[in-house]
Amino acid sequence: MADPILEVKNLHVHFETHDGTAEVINGIDFSIDRGETAALVGETGCGKSVTVKSIMGLLPSATIPEGEIRYKGEDVLSLSDAERHSRRGKEMSMIMQDPMTSLNPVLTVGEQMMDVLKWQGRPRLSLSKLVRDTLSTGAKAEHRTRAIEMLGEVEISAPERVFESYPVELSGGMRQRVLIAIALLSEPDLLIADEPGTALDVTTEAKVLDLLDELVEERDTSVLYITHDLGVAREVSDRINVMYAGEIVEQAPTADLFANPQHPYTRGLLESIPTLSTGIGDGIEGHLPDYTNPPAGCRFADRCPHAEAACHEAYPYPRQTGPDHATACHLFEGLPARERHESLATDPVNIGTAPWLTGGDAPGDISADGGTDQ
Amino acid sequence: MSYVDYLVRRAIHSVPVIFGLSVLIFLISRVIPGDPVRLALGPEATQQQVAALRAEMGLDQPLPMQYADWLFGVVQGDWGMSLRTNNNVFSDIVARLPATLELTVVTLFFAVLLAIPFGVVAGTNKDRWQDHLSRITALFGVSMPRFWVAIVLQIVFVVSLGLLPLSGRLSDGVAPPPAVTHLYLVDSLIAGQFGTFLDAATHLLLPTVALGLATLAQVMRLIRSDMIDEQRKDYVLAARAYGLPNALIEYKYMLQNAFTSSLTVVGLAFGFLLGNAFLVEIVFAWPGMARYGVQAILYQDFNAIVGVTIVVGIGFVTANFVVDLLYGYLDPRVRLEEG
């Protein structure tokens, strides 16, 4: 892959709980190229948020026993807290999921935007800066102009009024726009969008997504899109990483993934997309495994309709199943996608090939606009 | 709704509260056992004499009329005679209130001023040593009786170390500053008498600590738990993701949200201190109103009891009004969503 802005390699994230260590992220790999939009798709609780918080460095309670997170080639996990802090917001920013709770209710939109412009990237409050800023009206006016201009860019029709408003005075869609405006204030190179619009009604969500698409297109920002909705991921992303229980089970370019979905979990997700996409619903039977006592083999085996005994025993390392397509499932054969799994590949598990490839049990029309999966 | 509208609205809301308070106090004054007429005339008085005095005092009128009379008197400063001091209760209280007011206001001010950083530090370092230290201090502050703390402070700082004065508001030989507000700290500053200010401040120190430790502990624990609640909110995560400094997030973003619920308790604490400062006032021979109130109770000095009740009641109402004002100032939702 050429010139990735973000590379995550073999990332493990653990949490200490009363029931033991929860192995929430179990060795994930993915990367985002400059200007690319990648999606991280999976159901609630699969570790999407933990992944992005690890990238942002916002998980003080977690341990990362293994793995690398490289931003512009630099391993951010080896940086000091202050160095990570100085990149947060400025280099990589985040659009929060819930517009109703992600703005501070007691401060005006303007004040919150001014604070970001004033303080972003500074690990400490310095008193001298505080005094200087209070005295310098020039900087204040400049910040104000910039904030209002940004509100205009997210297509808020009365930016001055919104600037003076408290969050309670604004609608959900308006607040979501404000969140986007704040995240883009300092023109970050990497934007993490944590299910923006999910909390809104479908029409507003669609508008917000279109707007976001335009904004990142203009700026050539790289975006990591977090969503539980493959339908949304298809709209916005160039590449999709499907995540299940702390592992990436399938990754491919968006078009390829929809044309040729391989992992049983991906197929389950596709089948559970309702016509008016609002969520996954209960399309796949069963629950996520217990992270404190995860299965030794495939983490999806308990819910998988094609699982054999061997699936519960052997770890299904991601394998190359096509050009730029990797799937972590024993139903497929291929070279290991990561070098660290080469020893596992010497002893392949054979549970046959995927039934839908041999002609039986083909799922129906699974892609929203009538494309087929074979 | 603008802040001025909100202010006016809150002010109007306290009118019925004050009315209710006055009715309550009036009724208390009428149900306190003992007939004031019999008490005044003695056991020998005839039925006619009793009836005559009763008519003279207006006690034969229906209760609402009596209430109107009483209220009229109270508003004009006619709070009756104290049986103990033989003065008008109103002037007795006016002479003593500033001492208590100075003590409680200073106490509350420092209790809250210290509770904020301690609470924030404890809340943002949950289950670390800072939090444990605050927990132990709070337990100590809440469970030690105020008068006991007062006596221990006297033994340590006055008797053993000889650092601070034992009692009173000023040292012997130091003249009170020219009276403007009757608060010595303020008056001495107005008059530019810094020596007197220092003397008054050192006299205030121990009573303030003795009185305020429990309030400090209470408010600190509240701020701590509210800060912990705030930490889980999305806007805090968002602020961190935008790369804002931690101190800004803690002291501006979270504290303003966390402090609003503590504020109610601070308001109640003010009224409470006003009426309950007596133990500390007695230990430190503080010439305040709370001590006067306790003595009134011990002497069954009815007018004085009612007088002190009125003042404490007004103190509560005022404190709550101020709390409402601050509440509306700190949390825009309060003023925006009402009305």
Interface residues (C-beta under 8 A of the other chain):
Chain A: M56 L58 H85 S86 R87 R88 G89 K90 S93 M94 M96 Q97 D98 T101 S102 L103 N104 P105 V106 L107 T108 D115 V116 W119 Q120 G121 R122 P123 R124 L125 Y166 V168 E169 L179 I182 A183 I192
Chain B: K233 D234 Y235 L237 A238 A239 R240 A241 Y242 G243 L244 P245 N246 A247 L248 K252 Y253 Q256 N257 T260 L330 D331 P332 R333 L336 E337
